[in-house]
Amino acid sequence: MNKVAKIAYFSMEIGLHPDIPTYAGGLGILAGDMITSAADLQVPLVAVTLLHRKGYFYQRLDHTGWQREEPVHWVVADFLTDTGQQTSVTIEGRTVHLKAWRYDVSGDGGFTVPVYFLDSDLKENSDWDRTLTHFLYGGDSRYRLCQEVVLGMGGVRMLRELGHNRIERFHMNEGHASLLTLELMREHKEKAGRDFFAPEDSEAVREQCVFTTHTPVPAGHDKFPLELVDRVLGDREACGIHDPICHEKRLNMTFLALTLSGYINGVAKKHGEVSQNMFQGYKVDAITNGVHVGRWVSPPFAKLFDRHIPGWRQDNFSLRYAFGIPGEEIWAAHHQAKNLLIEHINRETNAGFDRNVFTLGFARRAASYKRATLLFKDVQRLQKIARDVGKFQVVFAGKAHPEDEGGKKLIQQIVQMAASLRQDIPIAYLPNYDMELGQLLTAGVDLWLNTPEPPQEASGTSGMKAALNGVPSFSVLDGWWIEGCIEGVTGWAIGEDGRISKDDGDGEHDADSLYKKLEQVILPMFYVNQDRFVEIMQAAIALNGSFFNTQRMVQQYVLKAYFS
């Protein structure tokens, strides 16, 4: 029997199922993993998001490698249940009606966390208002701000209509949901019988709210012109908006959340420090991200763990006993996962991948700071390594935001590089990166490559998924990898002497480090000293898999943020 919900978790995107396209990438997958672990741990939590009837987008690459976007077609009623409950918000002076769909996330012990998807596609609304819950991260600033009204204000109102009246903490997963703070202030003001805001309103809301910031990249922090805010929300003072959250004649959604939250955190130790420097005057803690072990362990490794580590799903820390699994069994499970990936790559791309050849994987959102093309900084040197040291092949995946021309160009460059290097280094770019493809990739490659420009990688979680499947990381020291990297034990760092990269901006030093370790350490170990490589695979599971998971992460939120 479920407990009365005391935590409300708000996220613009949540990844729950491969066929429910309500996520764009890491933020949404993290949300889905966190909710699933909350269900496993029987945390009394309820989640709120938007329906995204058209999804983020379906990615196709044309013959030149240029990304084309298409709406995602999915039948909502096949996956979600109509609650029959409605509420409304006021946008630009209009009443916009909302309904809620429900998806139940069942934990390992049968405990359920409900996730509510808000839907504005109702006949009572205007044609434009009906589209507000269609596209994830779509449209212009007006569309985005209206969406955030639906999520934040509409989400609180819907929870009340659904009977969730004993919520003690409202957790904002990034600033998209921060308008919920204004709704809570309104509730407190009206409960006190006042028609004006008082300091005790913001103090009361601060005690209720938790805010997690996920990125130091400026584009990740929503800011809206005040004239647009006045148009969408009406009189700012009547809404409770005051000067500290307005900068340069813009409403800063991150500062709104910061100002009205009692607990604030970044998503890795380094990111907490970076965020503290960005947001001086606020106390920023850190809870390092994780992944849900049950969702990301591949079937071959799940069977292996079932044999050797009974109860690993319920106690993720027990994965430390992977040190006791015979190396040949780890290698056999890995090859099963690798065979599945190679078959998929060859079927989808005709790239001619060989299951016996060392395979690197890189799958991230295609953004410039993630530097997906760093591997190709010196193509001749790369070809020489493949010719003289050992063959290797590389698989890429990831979407660029529809408005990110630079990200699209990165994808195109990789596709064109694959054509030019086909005879020397097989390269594949798999389109439409989603949960299913993510599991295939993180379990099936031999090495997980990550090359962000520090300190812009807040955390990253793909390397954590790889570690669960015995795949070591080869990454720039940023985000979670600063905590997870033990050089030559759990994987390898890109950068001189294992120090945090201070590259000069052109990637020259990081590329040189990448080539040196690939040539002198990693490829020789894989081909000549395979037992040593398997030891690193074991350590990736035992040291990183056992810690960088959402079971540990949710427990930290419970202790630090929810019931402190």
SEKOLLO-823649 format. One record per residue (C-alpha): y, x, z; residue number from 1; residue in one letter. Coordinates in nm, 2 decimals, padded with zeros to 4 digits. Layout:
REM SEKOLLO-823649
Y  X  Z  NUM  a
...
REM end
This chain:
REM SEKOLLO-823649
00.00  00.00  00.00  1  m
00.34  00.14  -00.10  2  n
00.62  00.21  00.14  3  k
00.97  00.06  00.11  4  v
01.16  00.28  -00.13  5  a
01.41  00.50  00.05  6  k
01.50  00.75  -00.23  7  i
01.65  00.64  -00.56  8  a
01.62  00.91  -00.83  9  y
01.86  00.87  -01.13  10  f
01.82  01.06  -01.45  11  s
01.95  01.00  -01.80  12  m
01.61  01.11  -01.94  13  e
01.26  01.10  -01.80  14  i
00.95  01.22  -01.98  15  g
00.65  01.01  -01.86  16  l
00.42  00.97  -02.15  17  h
00.40  01.14  -02.50  18  p
00.45  00.80  -02.67  19  d
00.75  00.69  -02.46  20  i
01.03  00.90  -02.63  21  p
01.28  00.87  -02.34  22  t
01.32  01.25  -02.30  23  y
01.48  01.53  -02.50  24  a
01.35  01.84  -02.33  25  g
01.33  02.02  -02.00  26  g
01.55  01.80  -01.79  27  l
01.34  01.49  -01.88  28  g
01.01  01.66  -01.84  29  i
01.11  01.80  -01.50  30  l
01.21  01.44  -01.40  31  a
00.87  01.31  -01.50  32  g
00.69  01.59  -01.32  33  d
00.89  01.54  -01.01  34  m
00.83  01.16  -01.00  35  i
00.46  01.22  -01.05  36  t
00.45  01.46  -00.76  37  s
00.65  01.22  -00.55  38  a
00.37  00.96  -00.62  39  a
00.10  01.22  -00.53  40  d
00.28  01.30  -00.20  41  l
00.35  00.93  -00.13  42  q
00.73  00.99  -00.11  43  v
00.90  00.64  -00.10  44  p
01.09  00.69  -00.42  45  l
01.21  00.47  -00.71  46  v
01.35  00.60  -01.03  47  a
01.62  00.47  -01.27  48  v
01.69  00.57  -01.63  49  t
01.78  00.42  -01.97  50  l
01.54  00.27  -02.22  51  l
01.64  00.47  -02.53  52  h
01.49  00.23  -02.78  53  r
01.55  00.47  -03.07  54  k
01.45  00.78  -02.86  55  g
01.61  01.12  -02.89  56  y
01.51  01.17  -03.25  57  f
01.20  01.24  -03.46  58  y
01.24  01.59  -03.61  59  q
01.16  01.68  -03.97  60  r
01.22  02.01  -04.14  61  l
01.30  02.00  -04.51  62  d
01.18  02.26  -04.76  63  h
01.47  02.49  -04.66  64  t
01.39  02.47  -04.29  65  g
01.69  02.24  -04.22  66  w
01.64  01.99  -03.94  67  q
01.66  01.62  -04.03  68  r
01.67  01.35  -03.76  69  e
01.51  01.01  -03.77  70  e
01.50  00.73  -03.51  71  p
01.18  00.71  -03.31  72  v
00.99  00.38  -03.35  73  h
00.80  00.27  -03.05  74  w
00.70  -00.07  -02.91  75  v
00.85  -00.10  -02.57  76  v
00.62  -00.38  -02.45  77  a
00.31  -00.17  -02.52  78  d
00.41  00.07  -02.24  79  f
00.65  -00.11  -02.01  80  l
00.66  -00.44  -01.82  81  t
00.96  -00.67  -01.84  82  d
01.07  -00.73  -01.48  83  t
01.26  -01.04  -01.57  84  g
01.55  -00.92  -01.37  85  q
01.90  -00.89  -01.50  86  q
02.24  -00.76  -01.38  87  t
02.57  -00.68  -01.55  88  s
02.85  -00.42  -01.56  89  v
03.21  -00.44  -01.69  90  t
03.29  -00.21  -01.98  91  i
03.63  -00.22  -02.15  92  e
03.69  -00.55  -01.99  93  g
03.37  -00.70  -02.13  94  r
03.07  -00.82  -01.93  95  t
02.76  -00.62  -02.05  96  v
02.43  -00.77  -01.95  97  h
02.13  -00.55  -01.86  98  l
01.77  -00.61  -01.80  99  k
01.51  -00.38  -01.65  100  a
01.17  -00.27  -01.77  101  w
00.92  -00.11  -01.53  102  r
00.67  00.17  -01.56  103  y
00.45  00.25  -01.26  104  d
00.36  00.62  -01.20  105  v
00.04  00.63  -01.00  106  s
-00.02  00.93  -00.78  107  g
-00.35  01.11  -00.72  108  d
-00.42  00.89  -00.42  109  g
-00.31  00.56  -00.58  110  g
00.04  00.55  -00.44  111  f
00.29  00.41  -00.70  112  t
00.64  00.51  -00.78  113  v
00.82  00.25  -01.00  114  p
01.05  00.37  -01.28  115  v
01.31  00.12  -01.41  116  y
01.44  00.15  -01.76  117  f
01.78  -00.03  -01.82  118  l
01.81  -00.22  -02.15  119  d
02.14  -00.36  -02.29  120  s
01.98  -00.49  -02.62  121  d
02.02  -00.85  -02.52  122  l
02.14  -01.14  -02.73  123  k
02.42  -01.21  -02.47  124  e
02.59  -00.88  -02.56  125  n
02.80  -00.78  -02.86  126  s
02.63  -00.59  -03.14  127  d
02.78  -00.26  -03.02  128  w
02.70  -00.32  -02.66  129  d
02.34  -00.39  -02.75  130  r
02.31  -00.03  -02.88  131  t
02.42  00.14  -02.56  132  l
02.06  00.20  -02.45  133  t
01.93  00.29  -02.79  134  h
02.00  00.66  -02.83  135  f
01.95  00.95  -02.59  136  l
02.25  01.18  -02.61  137  y
02.37  01.00  -02.92  138  g
02.71  00.88  -03.03  139  g
03.06  01.00  -02.94  140  d
03.24  01.03  -02.61  141  s
03.30  00.66  -02.58  142  r
02.94  00.58  -02.64  143  y
02.83  00.84  -02.38  144  r
03.07  00.72  -02.11  145  l
02.96  00.36  -02.16  146  c
02.60  00.48  -02.13  147  q
02.69  00.65  -01.80  148  e
02.84  00.33  -01.67  149  v
02.52  00.15  -01.75  150  v
02.31  00.42  -01.58  151  l
02.52  00.49  -01.27  152  g
02.68  00.16  -01.19  153  m
02.43  -00.07  -01.36  154  g
02.14  00.13  -01.20  155  g
02.27  00.07  -00.85  156  v
02.33  -00.30  -00.92  157  r
01.98  -00.34  -01.08  158  m
01.82  -00.18  -00.77  159  l
01.99  -00.44  -00.55  160  r
01.88  -00.72  -00.77  161  e
01.52  -00.59  -00.76  162  l
01.53  -00.59  -00.38  163  g
01.58  -00.22  -00.31  164  h
01.83  -00.26  -00.03  165  n
01.71  00.01  00.20  166  r
01.78  00.32  -00.01  167  i
01.89  00.61  00.21  168  e
01.95  00.87  -00.05  169  r
02.06  00.85  -00.41  170  f
01.96  01.16  -00.61  171  h
02.16  01.24  -00.92  172  m
01.95  01.46  -01.16  173  n
02.25  01.61  -01.34  174  e
02.60  01.46  -01.36  175  g
02.52  01.18  -01.61  176  h
02.45  00.94  -01.32  177  a
02.75  01.03  -01.11  178  s
02.93  00.70  -01.16  179  l
02.68  00.56  -00.91  180  l
02.90  00.71  -00.64  181  t
03.18  00.48  -00.74  182  l
02.95  00.18  -00.72  183  e
02.84  00.29  -00.37  184  l
03.20  00.33  -00.27  185  m
03.27  -00.02  -00.39  186  r
02.98  -00.16  -00.19  187  e
03.10  00.01  00.12  188  h
03.45  -00.11  00.08  189  k
03.35  -00.47  00.03  190  e
03.10  -00.45  00.32  191  k
03.39  -00.35  00.54  192  a
03.59  -00.65  00.42  193  g
03.86  -00.44  00.25  194  r
04.02  -00.46  -00.09  195  d
04.12  -00.10  -00.09  196  f
03.94  00.23  -00.06  197  f
03.95  00.43  00.27  198  a
03.84  00.78  00.36  199  p
03.53  00.64  00.54  200  e
03.41  00.50  00.21  201  d
03.37  00.84  00.05  202  s
03.23  00.99  00.38  203  e
02.96  00.72  00.38  204  a
02.87  00.78  00.02  205  v
02.86  01.15  00.07  206  r
02.59  01.10  00.34  207  e
02.39  00.90  00.09  208  q
02.41  01.12  -00.22  209  c
02.22  01.43  -00.34  210  v
02.32  01.61  -00.66  211  f
02.12  01.86  -00.86  212  t
02.31  02.06  -01.12  213  t
02.09  02.21  -01.40  214  h
02.31  02.43  -01.62  215  t
02.59  02.68  -01.61  216  p
02.66  02.61  -01.98  217  v
03.00  02.43  -02.01  218  p
02.86  02.19  -02.27  219  a
02.62  02.06  -02.02  220  g
02.89  01.92  -01.80  221  h
03.03  01.59  -01.92  222  d
03.41  01.55  -01.92  223  k
03.59  01.25  -02.05  224  f
03.97  01.21  -02.14  225  p
04.15  00.99  -01.88  226  l
04.28  00.75  -02.15  227  e
03.92  00.69  -02.24  228  l
03.82  00.64  -01.88  229  v
04.11  00.39  -01.83  230  d
03.99  00.20  -02.14  231  r
03.62  00.19  -02.03  232  v
03.65  00.16  -01.65  233  l
03.99  00.00  -01.61  234  g
04.24  00.12  -01.34  235  d
04.12  00.45  -01.20  236  r
04.25  00.40  -00.85  237  e
04.08  00.06  -00.84  238  a
03.75  00.24  -00.92  239  c
03.80  00.50  -00.65  240  g
03.87  00.79  -00.89  241  i
04.11  01.05  -00.74  242  h
04.26  01.39  -00.83  243  d
03.99  01.64  -00.72  244  p
03.75  01.51  -00.98  245  i
04.00  01.51  -01.26  246  c
04.08  01.84  -01.44  247  h
04.30  01.89  -01.74  248  e
04.35  01.52  -01.78  249  k
03.97  01.46  -01.79  250  r
03.72  01.30  -01.56  251  l
03.47  01.57  -01.48  252  n
03.13  01.40  -01.40  253  m
03.00  01.72  -01.23  254  t
03.30  01.73  -01.00  255  f
03.26  01.36  -00.92  256  l
02.90  01.43  -00.81  257  a
03.00  01.74  -00.62  258  l
03.28  01.57  -00.43  259  t
03.07  01.27  -00.33  260  l
02.74  01.44  -00.24  261  s
02.62  01.57  00.09  262  g
02.36  01.80  -00.05  263  y
02.40  02.00  -00.37  264  i
02.15  02.24  -00.53  265  n
02.09  02.46  -00.83  266  g
01.74  02.49  -00.98  267  v
01.65  02.85  -00.91  268  a
01.78  03.11  -00.66  269  k
02.00  03.29  -00.92  270  k
02.12  02.96  -01.06  271  h
02.23  02.86  -00.71  272  g
02.44  03.17  -00.68  273  e
02.59  03.12  -01.03  274  v
02.67  02.75  -00.95  275  s
02.82  02.85  -00.61  276  q
03.06  03.08  -00.80  277  n
03.13  02.81  -01.05  278  m
03.20  02.55  -00.79  279  f
03.37  02.73  -00.51  280  q
03.47  02.51  -00.22  281  g
03.13  02.33  -00.23  282  y
02.81  02.44  -00.06  283  k
02.54  02.49  -00.33  284  v
02.18  02.54  -00.22  285  d
01.89  02.62  -00.44  286  a
01.55  02.46  -00.49  287  i
01.36  02.64  -00.77  288  t
01.20  02.40  -01.03  289  n
00.83  02.36  -01.08  290  g
00.59  02.17  -01.31  291  v
00.33  01.91  -01.23  292  h
00.00  02.09  -01.22  293  v
-00.22  01.79  -01.32  294  g
00.00  01.72  -01.62  295  r
00.01  02.07  -01.76  296  w
-00.32  02.24  -01.69  297  v
-00.52  02.22  -02.01  298  s
-00.87  02.06  -02.02  299  p
-01.06  02.39  -02.04  300  p
-00.88  02.52  -01.73  301  f
-00.90  02.19  -01.54  302  a
-01.28  02.22  -01.58  303  k
-01.27  02.58  -01.47  304  l
-01.06  02.50  -01.16  305  f
-01.29  02.20  -01.08  306  d
-01.58  02.44  -01.06  307  r
-01.42  02.72  -00.86  308  h
-01.12  02.56  -00.67  309  i
-01.22  02.21  -00.56  310  p
-00.92  02.01  -00.45  311  g
-00.66  02.21  -00.66  312  w
-00.49  01.89  -00.77  313  r
-00.43  01.78  -00.42  314  q
-00.34  02.13  -00.29  315  d
-00.16  02.33  -00.56  316  n
-00.13  02.63  -00.33  317  f
-00.51  02.67  -00.35  318  s
-00.47  02.80  -00.71  319  l
-00.41  03.14  -00.54  320  r
-00.79  03.15  -00.52  321  y
-00.79  03.21  -00.90  322  a
-00.83  03.57  -00.81  323  f
-01.19  03.49  -00.73  324  g
-01.27  03.34  -01.07  325  i
-01.47  03.57  -01.29  326  p
-01.26  03.72  -01.56  327  g
-01.50  03.63  -01.84  328  e
-01.47  03.26  -01.74  329  e
-01.09  03.28  -01.75  330  i
-01.11  03.44  -02.09  331  w
-01.36  03.18  -02.22  332  a
-01.14  02.89  -02.10  333  a
-00.83  03.05  -02.26  334  h
-01.01  03.09  -02.59  335  h
-01.11  02.72  -02.59  336  q
-00.74  02.63  -02.54  337  a
-00.63  02.89  -02.81  338  k
-00.88  02.75  -03.06  339  n
-00.73  02.40  -03.02  340  l
-00.38  02.54  -03.08  341  l
-00.48  02.76  -03.38  342  i
-00.65  02.46  -03.55  343  e
-00.34  02.25  -03.50  344  h
-00.11  02.52  -03.64  345  i
-00.32  02.57  -03.95  346  n
-00.37  02.20  -04.01  347  r
00.00  02.13  -03.98  348  e
00.16  02.43  -04.14  349  t
-00.11  02.61  -04.35  350  n
00.02  02.94  -04.18  351  a
-00.32  03.10  -04.18  352  g
-00.33  03.19  -03.81  353  f
-00.64  03.38  -03.69  354  d
-00.79  03.29  -03.35  355  r
-00.87  03.66  -03.29  356  n
-00.51  03.78  -03.34  357  v
-00.26  03.82  -03.05  358  f
-00.04  03.51  -03.05  359  t
00.31  03.49  -02.91  360  l
00.47  03.15  -02.84  361  g
00.83  03.05  -02.82  362  f
00.92  02.68  -02.77  363  a
01.26  02.59  -02.64  364  r
01.56  02.37  -02.73  365  r
01.72  02.54  -03.02  366  a
02.05  02.65  -02.87  367  a
02.23  02.97  -02.94  368  s
02.22  03.12  -02.59  369  y
01.84  03.09  -02.59  370  k
01.83  03.35  -02.87  371  r
01.52  03.24  -03.05  372  a
01.58  03.50  -03.33  373  t
01.61  03.80  -03.10  374  l
01.25  03.89  -03.20  375  l
01.38  03.96  -03.55  376  f
01.66  04.19  -03.46  377  k
01.49  04.48  -03.64  378  d
01.24  04.33  -03.89  379  v
01.12  04.67  -04.01  380  q
01.04  04.79  -03.66  381  r
00.86  04.46  -03.60  382  l
00.65  04.51  -03.92  383  q
00.57  04.87  -03.82  384  k
00.44  04.75  -03.48  385  i
00.22  04.49  -03.65  386  a
00.09  04.76  -03.89  387  r
00.04  05.05  -03.66  388  d
-00.03  04.91  -03.31  389  v
-00.20  04.57  -03.36  390  g
-00.17  04.25  -03.55  391  k
00.02  03.96  -03.40  392  f
00.14  03.61  -03.50  393  q
00.42  03.40  -03.36  394  v
00.45  03.02  -03.32  395  v
00.79  02.85  -03.26  396  f
00.89  02.50  -03.18  397  a
01.20  02.32  -03.05  398  g
01.47  02.07  -03.15  399  k
01.84  02.13  -03.20  400  a
02.09  01.87  -03.09  401  h
02.19  01.66  -03.39  402  p
02.55  01.79  -03.35  403  e
02.45  02.15  -03.30  404  d
02.49  02.32  -03.63  405  e
02.43  02.66  -03.48  406  g
02.10  02.55  -03.34  407  g
01.99  02.41  -03.67  408  k
02.08  02.73  -03.84  409  k
01.86  02.92  -03.59  410  l
01.56  02.70  -03.69  411  i
01.63  02.75  -04.05  412  q
01.65  03.13  -04.01  413  q
01.31  03.13  -03.84  414  i
01.15  02.92  -04.11  415  v
01.30  03.14  -04.38  416  q
01.18  03.45  -04.19  417  m
00.83  03.31  -04.18  418  a
00.83  03.29  -04.56  419  a
00.95  03.65  -04.60  420  s
00.71  03.80  -04.34  421  l
00.41  03.59  -04.44  422  r
00.20  03.89  -04.56  423  q
00.27  04.10  -04.25  424  d
00.33  03.87  -03.96  425  i
00.21  03.51  -03.97  426  p
00.49  03.28  -03.83  427  i
00.48  02.91  -03.79  428  a
00.76  02.66  -03.68  429  y
00.60  02.34  -03.55  430  l
00.83  02.04  -03.59  431  p
00.89  01.75  -03.34  432  n
00.83  01.94  -03.02  433  y
00.70  01.69  -02.76  434  d
00.48  01.67  -02.45  435  m
00.15  01.69  -02.64  436  e
00.26  01.99  -02.85  437  l
00.41  02.15  -02.54  438  g
00.07  02.14  -02.36  439  q
-00.11  02.28  -02.67  440  l
00.14  02.57  -02.70  441  l
00.17  02.67  -02.33  442  t
-00.20  02.68  -02.29  443  a
-00.30  02.82  -02.63  444  g
-00.08  03.13  -02.69  445  v
-00.16  03.47  -02.55  446  d
00.19  03.55  -02.43  447  l
00.49  03.33  -02.36  448  w
00.82  03.47  -02.49  449  l
01.16  03.38  -02.35  450  n
01.49  03.55  -02.45  451  t
01.79  03.37  -02.30  452  p
02.13  03.54  -02.26  453  e
02.18  03.57  -01.88  454  p
02.30  03.40  -01.67  455  p
02.28  03.08  -01.88  456  q
01.91  03.00  -01.82  457  e
01.94  02.78  -01.51  458  a
01.56  02.78  -01.45  459  s
01.33  02.71  -01.74  460  g
00.99  02.56  -01.69  461  t
00.79  02.63  -02.00  462  s
00.67  02.97  -01.87  463  g
00.55  02.80  -01.55  464  m
00.33  02.57  -01.76  465  k
00.20  02.88  -01.94  466  a
00.12  03.05  -01.61  467  a
-00.09  02.75  -01.50  468  l
-00.31  02.82  -01.80  469  n
-00.34  03.20  -01.75  470  g
-00.07  03.28  -02.00  471  v
00.17  03.56  -01.88  472  p
00.54  03.55  -01.96  473  s
00.74  03.81  -02.14  474  f
01.10  03.72  -02.06  475  s
01.45  03.82  -01.99  476  v
01.51  03.82  -01.61  477  l
01.70  03.50  -01.58  478  d
01.63  03.16  -01.42  479  g
01.29  03.13  -01.25  480  w
01.15  03.45  -01.40  481  w
01.36  03.66  -01.16  482  i
01.15  03.51  -00.89  483  e
00.82  03.49  -01.08  484  g
00.81  03.83  -01.25  485  c
00.61  04.11  -01.09  486  i
00.62  04.37  -01.36  487  e
00.27  04.44  -01.50  488  g
00.12  04.19  -01.26  489  v
00.23  03.84  -01.36  490  t
00.38  03.95  -01.69  491  g
00.67  04.16  -01.82  492  w
01.05  04.16  -01.81  493  a
01.27  04.22  -02.11  494  i
01.54  04.46  -02.01  495  g
01.59  04.82  -01.91  496  e
01.39  04.93  -01.60  497  d
01.32  04.56  -01.51  498  g
01.68  04.50  -01.42  499  r
01.87  04.18  -01.50  500  i
02.00  04.22  -01.85  501  s
02.36  04.32  -01.90  502  k
02.34  04.33  -02.28  503  d
02.66  04.39  -02.47  504  d
02.63  04.05  -02.65  505  g
02.46  04.16  -02.97  506  d
02.11  04.17  -02.82  507  g
02.05  04.53  -02.92  508  e
01.93  04.65  -02.58  509  h
01.71  04.35  -02.50  510  d
01.56  04.37  -02.85  511  a
01.48  04.74  -02.80  512  d
01.31  04.66  -02.47  513  s
01.11  04.38  -02.63  514  l
00.99  04.61  -02.90  515  y
00.90  04.90  -02.67  516  k
00.69  04.69  -02.43  517  k
00.52  04.50  -02.71  518  l
00.44  04.83  -02.88  519  e
00.36  05.06  -02.59  520  q
00.22  04.82  -02.32  521  v
00.13  04.47  -02.42  522  i
-00.05  04.50  -02.76  523  l
-00.25  04.81  -02.66  524  p
-00.36  04.63  -02.34  525  m
-00.47  04.32  -02.52  526  f
-00.67  04.50  -02.79  527  y
-00.80  04.80  -02.60  528  v
-00.80  04.72  -02.23  529  n
-00.88  04.35  -02.23  530  q
-01.01  04.35  -01.87  531  d
-00.67  04.46  -01.75  532  r
-00.50  04.18  -01.96  533  f
-00.73  03.92  -01.79  534  v
-00.63  04.05  -01.45  535  e
-00.27  03.97  -01.54  536  i
-00.38  03.62  -01.66  537  m
-00.55  03.57  -01.32  538  q
-00.23  03.68  -01.14  539  a
-00.02  03.44  -01.34  540  a
-00.23  03.15  -01.22  541  i
-00.28  03.27  -00.86  542  a
00.08  03.39  -00.79  543  l
00.30  03.18  -01.02  544  n
00.08  02.87  -01.08  545  g
00.03  02.82  -00.71  546  s
00.40  02.83  -00.63  547  f
00.61  02.71  -00.93  548  f
00.49  02.35  -00.92  549  n
00.66  02.02  -00.83  550  t
00.43  01.97  -00.53  551  q
00.61  02.25  -00.36  552  r
00.95  02.15  -00.51  553  m
00.93  01.79  -00.39  554  v
00.83  01.90  -00.05  555  q
01.14  02.11  -00.04  556  q
01.36  01.82  -00.15  557  y
01.20  01.60  00.12  558  v
01.28  01.86  00.39  559  l
01.62  01.98  00.27  560  k
01.78  01.68  00.09  561  a
01.60  01.35  00.15  562  y
01.51  01.32  00.52  563  f
01.72  01.61  00.67  564  s
REM end
